[in-house]
């Protein structure tokens, strides 16, 4: 994997992980955004879980396995 791709994956994962704090702690701005969309609290927590999975896949999902 190229160095540039690794940097891009790490940066993307860091952004996802950094935003999770605001979603999972019910930060007022996050609550306001999801309330205005009519998705509070299920949407905020659900999207937070999806972002957590995406960050983990970006960090650890790049391993290619050799089958056979």
N, CA, C and O atoms as a Tripos MOL2 file, in Angstrom:
@<TRIPOS>MOLECULE
protein
  272   271    68     0     0
PROTEIN
NO_CHARGES

@<TRIPOS>ATOM
      1 N           0.8490   -1.1590    0.0000 N.3       1 UNK1
      2 CA          0.0000    0.0000    0.0000 C.3       1 UNK1
      3 C           0.9040    1.2340    0.0000 C.2       1 UNK1
      4 O           1.8940    1.2890    0.7300 O.2       1 UNK1
      5 N           0.5660    2.1840   -0.7950 N.am      2 UNK2
      6 CA          1.4130    3.3640   -0.9020 C.3       2 UNK2
      7 C           1.3100    4.2230    0.3600 C.2       2 UNK2
      8 O           0.3270    4.1630    1.0990 O.2       2 UNK2
      9 N           2.3310    5.0040    0.5770 N.am      3 UNK3
     10 CA          2.3780    5.8650    1.7520 C.3       3 UNK3
     11 C           1.2580    6.8960    1.7140 C.2       3 UNK3
     12 O           0.6610    7.2010    2.7460 O.2       3 UNK3
     13 N           0.9730    7.4280    0.5500 N.am      4 UNK4
     14 CA         -0.0910    8.4280    0.4210 C.3       4 UNK4
     15 C          -1.4540    7.8390    0.7820 C.2       4 UNK4
     16 O          -2.2610    8.4930    1.4420 O.2       4 UNK4
     17 N          -1.7060    6.6170    0.3540 N.am      5 UNK5
     18 CA         -2.9650    5.9480    0.6890 C.3       5 UNK5
     19 C          -3.0590    5.6970    2.1870 C.2       5 UNK5
     20 O          -4.1300    5.8650    2.7720 O.2       5 UNK5
     21 N          -1.9680    5.3020    2.8130 N.am      6 UNK6
     22 CA         -1.9790    5.0850    4.2660 C.3       6 UNK6
     23 C          -2.2730    6.3800    5.0100 C.2       6 UNK6
     24 O          -3.0470    6.3910    5.9680 O.2       6 UNK6
     25 N          -1.6560    7.4660    4.5670 N.am      7 UNK7
     26 CA         -1.8940    8.7670    5.2110 C.3       7 UNK7
     27 C          -3.3550    9.1770    5.0560 C.2       7 UNK7
     28 O          -3.9650    9.6740    6.0030 O.2       7 UNK7
     29 N          -3.9160    8.9710    3.8750 N.am      8 UNK8
     30 CA         -5.3160    9.3230    3.6330 C.3       8 UNK8
     31 C          -6.2480    8.4820    4.5100 C.2       8 UNK8
     32 O          -7.2240    8.9980    5.0550 O.2       8 UNK8
     33 N          -5.9450    7.1910    4.6450 N.am      9 UNK9
     34 CA         -6.7780    6.3220    5.4790 C.3       9 UNK9
     35 C          -6.6850    6.7280    6.9480 C.2       9 UNK9
     36 O          -7.7000    6.7600    7.6440 O.2       9 UNK9
     37 N          -5.4780    7.0390    7.4270 N.am     10 UNK10
     38 CA         -5.3050    7.4560    8.8140 C.3      10 UNK10
     39 C          -6.0130    8.7840    9.0900 C.2      10 UNK10
     40 O          -6.6480    8.9510   10.1310 O.2      10 UNK10
     41 N          -5.8980    9.7230    8.1550 N.am     11 UNK11
     42 CA         -6.5470   11.0240    8.3280 C.3      11 UNK11
     43 C          -8.0700   10.8680    8.3550 C.2      11 UNK11
     44 O          -8.7420   11.4830    9.1830 O.2      11 UNK11
     45 N          -8.6060   10.0570    7.4620 N.am     12 UNK12
     46 CA        -10.0610    9.8370    7.4280 C.3      12 UNK12
     47 C         -10.5380    9.1710    8.7150 C.2      12 UNK12
     48 O         -11.5530    9.5730    9.2850 O.2      12 UNK12
     49 N          -9.8150    8.1610    9.1700 N.am     13 UNK13
     50 CA        -10.1900    7.4760   10.4080 C.3      13 UNK13
     51 C         -10.1140    8.4300   11.5880 C.2      13 UNK13
     52 O         -10.9740    8.3900   12.4680 O.2      13 UNK13
     53 N          -9.1010    9.2870   11.6250 N.am     14 UNK14
     54 CA         -8.9610   10.2430   12.7260 C.3      14 UNK14
     55 C         -10.1360   11.2120   12.7640 C.2      14 UNK14
     56 O         -10.6320   11.5430   13.8410 O.2      14 UNK14
     57 N         -10.5810   11.6640   11.6070 N.am     15 UNK15
     58 CA        -11.7270   12.5820   11.5530 C.3      15 UNK15
     59 C         -12.9920   11.8890   12.0600 C.2      15 UNK15
     60 O         -13.7500   12.4660   12.8400 O.2      15 UNK15
     61 N         -13.2150   10.6560   11.6170 N.am     16 UNK16
     62 CA        -14.3810    9.9070   12.0990 C.3      16 UNK16
     63 C         -14.3160    9.7230   13.6170 C.2      16 UNK16
     64 O         -15.2990    9.9670   14.3160 O.2      16 UNK16
     65 N         -13.1620    9.2960   14.1210 N.am     17 UNK17
     66 CA        -13.0310    9.0260   15.5460 C.3      17 UNK17
     67 C         -13.1630   10.2950   16.3780 C.2      17 UNK17
     68 O         -13.7350   10.2610   17.4670 O.2      17 UNK17
     69 N         -12.6470   11.4030   15.8850 N.am     18 UNK18
     70 CA        -12.7340   12.6650   16.6070 C.3      18 UNK18
     71 C         -14.1840   13.1330   16.7270 C.2      18 UNK18
     72 O         -14.5730   13.6940   17.7520 O.2      18 UNK18
     73 N         -14.9730   12.9070   15.6960 N.am     19 UNK19
     74 CA        -16.3690   13.3690   15.7340 C.3      19 UNK19
     75 C         -17.2500   12.4880   16.6160 C.2      19 UNK19
     76 O         -18.3430   12.9040   17.0000 O.2      19 UNK19
     77 N         -16.7960   11.2830   16.9440 N.am     20 UNK20
     78 CA        -17.6020   10.3810   17.7650 C.3      20 UNK20
     79 C         -17.8280   10.9390   19.1700 C.2      20 UNK20
     80 O         -18.8940   10.7490   19.7540 O.2      20 UNK20
     81 N         -16.8320   11.6210   19.7030 N.am     21 UNK21
     82 CA        -16.9650   12.1980   21.0380 C.3      21 UNK21
     83 C         -18.2090   13.0730   21.1250 C.2      21 UNK21
     84 O         -18.9570   13.0040   22.1000 O.2      21 UNK21
     85 N         -18.4280   13.8980   20.1020 N.am     22 UNK22
     86 CA        -19.5530   14.8270   20.1160 C.3      22 UNK22
     87 C         -20.8870   14.0960   19.9660 C.2      22 UNK22
     88 O         -21.8870   14.4970   20.5620 O.2      22 UNK22
     89 N         -20.9020   13.0350   19.1770 N.am     23 UNK23
     90 CA        -22.1530   12.2920   18.9850 C.3      23 UNK23
     91 C         -22.5140   11.4740   20.2150 C.2      23 UNK23
     92 O         -23.6700   11.4670   20.6390 O.2      23 UNK23
     93 N         -21.5380   10.7880   20.7900 N.am     24 UNK24
     94 CA        -21.8340    9.8790   21.8980 C.3      24 UNK24
     95 C         -21.9930   10.5880   23.2400 C.2      24 UNK24
     96 O         -22.5510   10.0010   24.1680 O.2      24 UNK24
     97 N         -21.5250   11.8250   23.3760 N.am     25 UNK25
     98 CA        -21.6990   12.5610   24.6300 C.3      25 UNK25
     99 C         -22.8410   13.5660   24.5440 C.2      25 UNK25
    100 O         -23.0210   14.3710   25.4580 O.2      25 UNK25
    101 N         -23.6020   13.5350   23.4810 N.am     26 UNK26
    102 CA        -24.7560   14.4300   23.2840 C.3      26 UNK26
    103 C         -24.3500   15.8940   23.3970 C.2      26 UNK26
    104 O         -24.9730   16.6740   24.1180 O.2      26 UNK26
    105 N         -23.3100   16.2470   22.6840 N.am     27 UNK27
    106 CA        -22.8750   17.6450   22.6390 C.3      27 UNK27
    107 C         -24.0310   18.4870   22.0970 C.2      27 UNK27
    108 O         -24.7050   18.0720   21.1540 O.2      27 UNK27
    109 N         -24.2690   19.6720   22.6870 N.am     28 UNK28
    110 CA        -25.4350   20.4740   22.2800 C.3      28 UNK28
    111 C         -25.5170   20.7650   20.7750 C.2      28 UNK28
    112 O         -26.6090   20.7520   20.2070 O.2      28 UNK28
    113 N         -24.3900   21.0250   20.1350 N.am     29 UNK29
    114 CA        -24.4430   21.2960   18.6920 C.3      29 UNK29
    115 C         -24.8460   20.0530   17.9080 C.2      29 UNK29
    116 O         -25.6000   20.1420   16.9380 O.2      29 UNK29
    117 N         -24.3460   18.8970   18.3270 N.am     30 UNK30
    118 CA        -24.7110   17.6520   17.6580 C.3      30 UNK30
    119 C         -26.1970   17.3590   17.8420 C.2      30 UNK30
    120 O         -26.8830   16.9560   16.9030 O.2      30 UNK30
    121 N         -26.6810   17.5650   19.0600 N.am     31 UNK31
    122 CA        -28.1070   17.3520   19.3400 C.3      31 UNK31
    123 C         -28.9550   18.3060   18.5040 C.2      31 UNK31
    124 O         -29.9890   17.9090   17.9680 O.2      31 UNK31
    125 N         -28.5220   19.5670   18.3910 N.am     32 UNK32
    126 CA        -29.2710   20.5460   17.6130 C.3      32 UNK32
    127 C         -29.3440   20.1290   16.1290 C.2      32 UNK32
    128 O         -30.4020   20.2230   15.5060 O.2      32 UNK32
    129 N         -28.2260   19.6760   15.5800 N.am     33 UNK33
    130 CA        -28.1970   19.2700   14.1690 C.3      33 UNK33
    131 C         -29.1460   18.1070   13.9340 C.2      33 UNK33
    132 O         -29.9560   18.1390   13.0070 O.2      33 UNK33
    133 N         -29.0480   17.0770   14.7710 N.am     34 UNK34
    134 CA        -29.8890   15.9030   14.5570 C.3      34 UNK34
    135 C         -31.3510   16.1750   14.9080 C.2      34 UNK34
    136 O         -32.2440   15.5570   14.3290 O.2      34 UNK34
    137 N         -31.6100   17.0810   15.8380 N.am     35 UNK35
    138 CA        -32.9940   17.4640   16.1460 C.3      35 UNK35
    139 C         -33.6210   18.1790   14.9610 C.2      35 UNK35
    140 O         -34.7860   17.9480   14.6370 O.2      35 UNK35
    141 N         -32.8530   19.0480   14.3140 N.am     36 UNK36
    142 CA        -33.3930   19.7700   13.1610 C.3      36 UNK36
    143 C         -33.6950   18.8270   11.9970 C.2      36 UNK36
    144 O         -34.5250   19.1330   11.1410 O.2      36 UNK36
    145 N         -33.0170   17.6860   11.9720 N.am     37 UNK37
    146 CA        -33.2820   16.6790   10.9420 C.3      37 UNK37
    147 C         -34.3620   15.6860   11.3650 C.2      37 UNK37
    148 O         -34.8080   14.8640   10.5630 O.2      37 UNK37
    149 N         -34.7800   15.7660   12.6290 N.am     38 UNK38
    150 CA        -35.7810   14.8390   13.1510 C.3      38 UNK38
    151 C         -35.2070   13.4640   13.4340 C.2      38 UNK38
    152 O         -35.9280   12.4680   13.3910 O.2      38 UNK38
    153 N         -33.9100   13.4020   13.7240 N.am     39 UNK39
    154 CA        -33.2410   12.1150   13.9380 C.3      39 UNK39
    155 C         -32.6480   11.9610   15.3340 C.2      39 UNK39
    156 O         -31.8170   11.0810   15.5590 O.2      39 UNK39
    157 N         -33.0590   12.7900   16.2530 N.am     40 UNK40
    158 CA        -32.4750   12.7580   17.5960 C.3      40 UNK40
    159 C         -33.2690   11.8030   18.4650 C.2      40 UNK40
    160 O         -34.4960   11.8890   18.4130 O.2      40 UNK40
    161 N         -32.7190   10.9220   19.2390 N.am     41 UNK41
    162 CA        -31.3240   10.5570   19.4120 C.3      41 UNK41
    163 C         -30.8920    9.3400   18.5920 C.2      41 UNK41
    164 O         -29.6990    9.0660   18.4660 O.2      41 UNK41
    165 N         -31.8780    8.6020   18.0290 N.am     42 UNK42
    166 CA        -31.5360    7.3640   17.3300 C.3      42 UNK42
    167 C         -30.5960    7.6090   16.1540 C.2      42 UNK42
    168 O         -29.6580    6.8400   15.9420 O.2      42 UNK42
    169 N         -30.8340    8.6530   15.4000 N.am     43 UNK43
    170 CA        -30.0010    8.9470   14.2440 C.3      43 UNK43
    171 C         -28.5910    9.3360   14.6390 C.2      43 UNK43
    172 O         -27.6220    8.9290   13.9980 O.2      43 UNK43
    173 N         -28.4770   10.1310   15.7020 N.am     44 UNK44
    174 CA        -27.1580   10.5630   16.1760 C.3      44 UNK44
    175 C         -26.3240    9.3720   16.6330 C.2      44 UNK44
    176 O         -25.1530    9.2520   16.2750 O.2      44 UNK44
    177 N         -26.9300    8.4970   17.4210 N.am     45 UNK45
    178 CA        -26.2080    7.3310   17.9200 C.3      45 UNK45
    179 C         -25.9630    6.3290   16.7940 C.2      45 UNK45
    180 O         -24.8840    5.7420   16.7120 O.2      45 UNK45
    181 N         -26.9530    6.1300   15.9310 N.am     46 UNK46
    182 CA        -26.7920    5.1910   14.8140 C.3      46 UNK46
    183 C         -25.6950    5.6140   13.8610 C.2      46 UNK46
    184 O         -24.8800    4.7920   13.4430 O.2      46 UNK46
    185 N         -25.6660    6.8860   13.5170 N.am     47 UNK47
    186 CA        -24.6220    7.3810   12.6280 C.3      47 UNK47
    187 C         -23.2710    7.3180   13.3250 C.2      47 UNK47
    188 O         -22.2560    7.0620   12.6780 O.2      47 UNK47
    189 N         -23.2430    7.5490   14.6380 N.am     48 UNK48
    190 CA        -21.9990    7.4080   15.3890 C.3      48 UNK48
    191 C         -21.4640    5.9860   15.3210 C.2      48 UNK48
    192 O         -20.2610    5.7800   15.1600 O.2      48 UNK48
    193 N         -22.3420    5.0150   15.4420 N.am     49 UNK49
    194 CA        -21.9120    3.6070   15.3480 C.3      49 UNK49
    195 C         -21.3980    3.2980   13.9500 C.2      49 UNK49
    196 O         -20.3880    2.6110   13.7980 O.2      49 UNK49
    197 N         -22.0790    3.7970   12.9330 N.am     50 UNK50
    198 CA        -21.6300    3.5810   11.5590 C.3      50 UNK50
    199 C         -20.2620    4.2220   11.3370 C.2      50 UNK50
    200 O         -19.4010    3.6320   10.6850 O.2      50 UNK50
    201 N         -20.0560    5.4240   11.8730 N.am     51 UNK51
    202 CA        -18.7600    6.0860   11.7420 C.3      51 UNK51
    203 C         -17.6630    5.3220   12.4770 C.2      51 UNK51
    204 O         -16.5280    5.2610   12.0040 O.2      51 UNK51
    205 N         -17.9920    4.7370   13.6300 N.am     52 UNK52
    206 CA        -17.0170    3.9340   14.3640 C.3      52 UNK52
    207 C         -16.6040    2.7130   13.5530 C.2      52 UNK52
    208 O         -15.4200    2.3840   13.4790 O.2      52 UNK52
    209 N         -17.5750    2.0430   12.9450 N.am     53 UNK53
    210 CA        -17.2760    0.8760   12.1060 C.3      53 UNK53
    211 C         -16.4350    1.2890   10.9090 C.2      53 UNK53
    212 O         -15.4830    0.5950   10.5540 O.2      53 UNK53
    213 N         -16.7760    2.4160   10.2800 N.am     54 UNK54
    214 CA        -16.0120    2.8990    9.1300 C.3      54 UNK54
    215 C         -14.5740    3.2130    9.5220 C.2      54 UNK54
    216 O         -13.6470    2.8810    8.7850 O.2      54 UNK54
    217 N         -14.3760    3.8530   10.6800 N.am     55 UNK55
    218 CA        -13.0260    4.1770   11.1340 C.3      55 UNK55
    219 C         -12.2200    2.9120   11.3970 C.2      55 UNK55
    220 O         -11.0440    2.8340   11.0420 O.2      55 UNK55
    221 N         -12.8520    1.9260   12.0160 N.am     56 UNK56
    222 CA        -12.1500    0.6660   12.2740 C.3      56 UNK56
    223 C         -11.7820   -0.0500   10.9780 C.2      56 UNK56
    224 O         -10.6970   -0.6200   10.8640 O.2      56 UNK56
    225 N         -12.6790   -0.0180   10.0130 N.am     57 UNK57
    226 CA        -12.3690   -0.6340    8.7210 C.3      57 UNK57
    227 C         -11.2440    0.1060    8.0030 C.2      57 UNK57
    228 O         -10.4090   -0.5170    7.3470 O.2      57 UNK57
    229 N         -11.2180    1.4230    8.1250 N.am     58 UNK58
    230 CA        -10.1330    2.1930    7.5210 C.3      58 UNK58
    231 C          -8.7990    1.8530    8.1790 C.2      58 UNK58
    232 O          -7.7730    1.7790    7.5020 O.2      58 UNK58
    233 N          -8.8090    1.6480    9.4890 N.am     59 UNK59
    234 CA         -7.5730    1.3580   10.2000 C.3      59 UNK59
    235 C          -7.1180   -0.0820   10.0400 C.2      59 UNK59
    236 O          -5.9290   -0.3440    9.8540 O.2      59 UNK59
    237 N          -8.0570   -1.0170   10.1110 N.am     60 UNK60
    238 CA         -7.6950   -2.4360   10.1650 C.3      60 UNK60
    239 C          -8.2260   -3.2720    9.0150 C.2      60 UNK60
    240 O          -7.9300   -4.4650    8.9480 O.2      60 UNK60
    241 N          -8.9930   -2.6960    8.1170 N.am     61 UNK61
    242 CA         -9.6300   -3.4680    7.0700 C.3      61 UNK61
    243 C          -8.8030   -3.6160    5.8050 C.2      61 UNK61
    244 O          -9.2850   -4.1880    4.8270 O.2      61 UNK61
    245 N          -7.5980   -3.1300    5.7930 N.am     62 UNK62
    246 CA         -6.7940   -3.1600    4.5710 C.3      62 UNK62
    247 C          -5.9260   -4.3810    4.4160 C.2      62 UNK62
    248 O          -5.1440   -4.4740    3.4710 O.2      62 UNK62
    249 N          -6.0510   -5.3060    5.3200 N.am     63 UNK63
    250 CA         -5.2320   -6.5170    5.2630 C.3      63 UNK63
    251 C          -5.8210   -7.4710    4.2270 C.2      63 UNK63
    252 O          -7.0080   -7.7930    4.2740 O.2      63 UNK63
    253 N          -5.0010   -7.9130    3.3110 N.am     64 UNK64
    254 CA         -5.4510   -8.8890    2.3290 C.3      64 UNK64
    255 C          -5.0810  -10.2630    2.8190 C.2      64 UNK64
    256 O          -3.9430  -10.4980    3.2250 O.2      64 UNK64
    257 N          -6.0180  -11.1600    2.7840 N.am     65 UNK65
    258 CA         -5.7370  -12.5140    3.2270 C.3      65 UNK65
    259 C          -5.4240  -13.3940    2.0100 C.2      65 UNK65
    260 O          -5.9280  -13.1640    0.9110 O.2      65 UNK65
    261 N          -4.6120  -14.3660    2.2280 N.am     66 UNK66
    262 CA         -4.2770  -15.3150    1.1620 C.3      66 UNK66
    263 C          -5.0130  -16.6110    1.4330 C.2      66 UNK66
    264 O          -4.7030  -17.3400    2.3760 O.2      66 UNK66
    265 N          -5.9750  -16.8760    0.6040 N.am     67 UNK67
    266 CA         -6.7580  -18.1010    0.7390 C.3      67 UNK67
    267 C          -6.2550  -19.1130   -0.2790 C.2      67 UNK67
    268 O          -6.1940  -18.8340   -1.4770 O.2      67 UNK67
    269 N          -5.9000  -20.2750    0.2100 N.am     68 UNK68
    270 CA         -5.4990  -21.3530   -0.6910 C.3      68 UNK68
    271 C          -4.1500  -21.2630   -1.1610 C.2      68 UNK68
    272 O          -3.7040  -22.1190   -1.9260 O.2      68 UNK68
@<TRIPOS>BOND
     1     1     2 1
     2     2     3 1
     3     3     4 2
     4     3     5 am
     5     5     6 1
     6     6     7 1
     7     7     8 2
     8     7     9 am
     9     9    10 1
    10    10    11 1
    11    11    12 2
    12    11    13 am
    13    13    14 1
    14    14    15 1
    15    15    16 2
    16    15    17 am
    17    17    18 1
    18    18    19 1
    19    19    20 2
    20    19    21 am
    21    21    22 1
    22    22    23 1
    23    23    24 2
    24    23    25 am
    25    25    26 1
    26    26    27 1
    27    27    28 2
    28    27    29 am
    29    29    30 1
    30    30    31 1
    31    31    32 2
    32    31    33 am
    33    33    34 1
    34    34    35 1
    35    35    36 2
    36    35    37 am
    37    37    38 1
    38    38    39 1
    39    39    40 2
    40    39    41 am
    41    41    42 1
    42    42    43 1
    43    43    44 2
    44    43    45 am
    45    45    46 1
    46    46    47 1
    47    47    48 2
    48    47    49 am
    49    49    50 1
    50    50    51 1
    51    51    52 2
    52    51    53 am
    53    53    54 1
    54    54    55 1
    55    55    56 2
    56    55    57 am
    57    57    58 1
    58    58    59 1
    59    59    60 2
    60    59    61 am
    61    61    62 1
    62    62    63 1
    63    63    64 2
    64    63    65 am
    65    65    66 1
    66    66    67 1
    67    67    68 2
    68    67    69 am
    69    69    70 1
    70    70    71 1
    71    71    72 2
    72    71    73 am
    73    73    74 1
    74    74    75 1
    75    75    76 2
    76    75    77 am
    77    77    78 1
    78    78    79 1
    79    79    80 2
    80    79    81 am
    81    81    82 1
    82    82    83 1
    83    83    84 2
    84    83    85 am
    85    85    86 1
    86    86    87 1
    87    87    88 2
    88    87    89 am
    89    89    90 1
    90    90    91 1
    91    91    92 2
    92    91    93 am
    93    93    94 1
    94    94    95 1
    95    95    96 2
    96    95    97 am
    97    97    98 1
    98    98    99 1
    99    99   100 2
   100    99   101 am
   101   101   102 1
   102   102   103 1
   103   103   104 2
   104   103   105 am
   105   105   106 1
   106   106   107 1
   107   107   108 2
   108   107   109 am
   109   109   110 1
   110   110   111 1
   111   111   112 2
   112   111   113 am
   113   113   114 1
   114   114   115 1
   115   115   116 2
   116   115   117 am
   117   117   118 1
   118   118   119 1
   119   119   120 2
   120   119   121 am
   121   121   122 1
   122   122   123 1
   123   123   124 2
   124   123   125 am
   125   125   126 1
   126   126   127 1
   127   127   128 2
   128   127   129 am
   129   129   130 1
   130   130   131 1
   131   131   132 2
   132   131   133 am
   133   133   134 1
   134   134   135 1
   135   135   136 2
   136   135   137 am
   137   137   138 1
   138   138   139 1
   139   139   140 2
   140   139   141 am
   141   141   142 1
   142   142   143 1
   143   143   144 2
   144   143   145 am
   145   145   146 1
   146   146   147 1
   147   147   148 2
   148   147   149 am
   149   149   150 1
   150   150   151 1
   151   151   152 2
   152   151   153 am
   153   153   154 1
   154   154   155 1
   155   155   156 2
   156   155   157 am
   157   157   158 1
   158   158   159 1
   159   159   160 2
   160   159   161 am
   161   161   162 1
   162   162   163 1
   163   163   164 2
   164   163   165 am
   165   165   166 1
   166   166   167 1
   167   167   168 2
   168   167   169 am
   169   169   170 1
   170   170   171 1
   171   171   172 2
   172   171   173 am
   173   173   174 1
   174   174   175 1
   175   175   176 2
   176   175   177 am
   177   177   178 1
   178   178   179 1
   179   179   180 2
   180   179   181 am
   181   181   182 1
   182   182   183 1
   183   183   184 2
   184   183   185 am
   185   185   186 1
   186   186   187 1
   187   187   188 2
   188   187   189 am
   189   189   190 1
   190   190   191 1
   191   191   192 2
   192   191   193 am
   193   193   194 1
   194   194   195 1
   195   195   196 2
   196   195   197 am
   197   197   198 1
   198   198   199 1
   199   199   200 2
   200   199   201 am
   201   201   202 1
   202   202   203 1
   203   203   204 2
   204   203   205 am
   205   205   206 1
   206   206   207 1
   207   207   208 2
   208   207   209 am
   209   209   210 1
   210   210   211 1
   211   211   212 2
   212   211   213 am
   213   213   214 1
   214   214   215 1
   215   215   216 2
   216   215   217 am
   217   217   218 1
   218   218   219 1
   219   219   220 2
   220   219   221 am
   221   221   222 1
   222   222   223 1
   223   223   224 2
   224   223   225 am
   225   225   226 1
   226   226   227 1
   227   227   228 2
   228   227   229 am
   229   229   230 1
   230   230   231 1
   231   231   232 2
   232   231   233 am
   233   233   234 1
   234   234   235 1
   235   235   236 2
   236   235   237 am
   237   237   238 1
   238   238   239 1
   239   239   240 2
   240   239   241 am
   241   241   242 1
   242   242   243 1
   243   243   244 2
   244   243   245 am
   245   245   246 1
   246   246   247 1
   247   247   248 2
   248   247   249 am
   249   249   250 1
   250   250   251 1
   251   251   252 2
   252   251   253 am
   253   253   254 1
   254   254   255 1
   255   255   256 2
   256   255   257 am
   257   257   258 1
   258   258   259 1
   259   259   260 2
   260   259   261 am
   261   261   262 1
   262   262   263 1
   263   263   264 2
   264   263   265 am
   265   265   266 1
   266   266   267 1
   267   267   268 2
   268   267   269 am
   269   269   270 1
   270   270   271 1
   271   271   272 2
@<TRIPOS>SUBSTRUCTURE
     1 UNK1         2 RESIDUE 1 A UNK
     2 UNK2         6 RESIDUE 1 A UNK
     3 UNK3        10 RESIDUE 1 A UNK
     4 UNK4        14 RESIDUE 1 A UNK
     5 UNK5        18 RESIDUE 1 A UNK
     6 UNK6        22 RESIDUE 1 A UNK
     7 UNK7        26 RESIDUE 1 A UNK
     8 UNK8        30 RESIDUE 1 A UNK
     9 UNK9        34 RESIDUE 1 A UNK
    10 UNK10       38 RESIDUE 1 A UNK
    11 UNK11       42 RESIDUE 1 A UNK
    12 UNK12       46 RESIDUE 1 A UNK
    13 UNK13       50 RESIDUE 1 A UNK
    14 UNK14       54 RESIDUE 1 A UNK
    15 UNK15       58 RESIDUE 1 A UNK
    16 UNK16       62 RESIDUE 1 A UNK
    17 UNK17       66 RESIDUE 1 A UNK
    18 UNK18       70 RESIDUE 1 A UNK
    19 UNK19       74 RESIDUE 1 A UNK
    20 UNK20       78 RESIDUE 1 A UNK
    21 UNK21       82 RESIDUE 1 A UNK
    22 UNK22       86 RESIDUE 1 A UNK
    23 UNK23       90 RESIDUE 1 A UNK
    24 UNK24       94 RESIDUE 1 A UNK
    25 UNK25       98 RESIDUE 1 A UNK
    26 UNK26      102 RESIDUE 1 A UNK
    27 UNK27      106 RESIDUE 1 A UNK
    28 UNK28      110 RESIDUE 1 A UNK
    29 UNK29      114 RESIDUE 1 A UNK
    30 UNK30      118 RESIDUE 1 A UNK
    31 UNK31      122 RESIDUE 1 A UNK
    32 UNK32      126 RESIDUE 1 A UNK
    33 UNK33      130 RESIDUE 1 A UNK
    34 UNK34      134 RESIDUE 1 A UNK
    35 UNK35      138 RESIDUE 1 A UNK
    36 UNK36      142 RESIDUE 1 A UNK
    37 UNK37      146 RESIDUE 1 A UNK
    38 UNK38      150 RESIDUE 1 A UNK
    39 UNK39      154 RESIDUE 1 A UNK
    40 UNK40      158 RESIDUE 1 A UNK
    41 UNK41      162 RESIDUE 1 A UNK
    42 UNK42      166 RESIDUE 1 A UNK
    43 UNK43      170 RESIDUE 1 A UNK
    44 UNK44      174 RESIDUE 1 A UNK
    45 UNK45      178 RESIDUE 1 A UNK
    46 UNK46      182 RESIDUE 1 A UNK
    47 UNK47      186 RESIDUE 1 A UNK
    48 UNK48      190 RESIDUE 1 A UNK
    49 UNK49      194 RESIDUE 1 A UNK
    50 UNK50      198 RESIDUE 1 A UNK
    51 UNK51      202 RESIDUE 1 A UNK
    52 UNK52      206 RESIDUE 1 A UNK
    53 UNK53      210 RESIDUE 1 A UNK
    54 UNK54      214 RESIDUE 1 A UNK
    55 UNK55      218 RESIDUE 1 A UNK
    56 UNK56      222 RESIDUE 1 A UNK
    57 UNK57      226 RESIDUE 1 A UNK
    58 UNK58      230 RESIDUE 1 A UNK
    59 UNK59      234 RESIDUE 1 A UNK
    60 UNK60      238 RESIDUE 1 A UNK
    61 UNK61      242 RESIDUE 1 A UNK
    62 UNK62      246 RESIDUE 1 A UNK
    63 UNK63      250 RESIDUE 1 A UNK
    64 UNK64      254 RESIDUE 1 A UNK
    65 UNK65      258 RESIDUE 1 A UNK
    66 UNK66      262 RESIDUE 1 A UNK
    67 UNK67      266 RESIDUE 1 A UNK
    68 UNK68      270 RESIDUE 1 A UNK
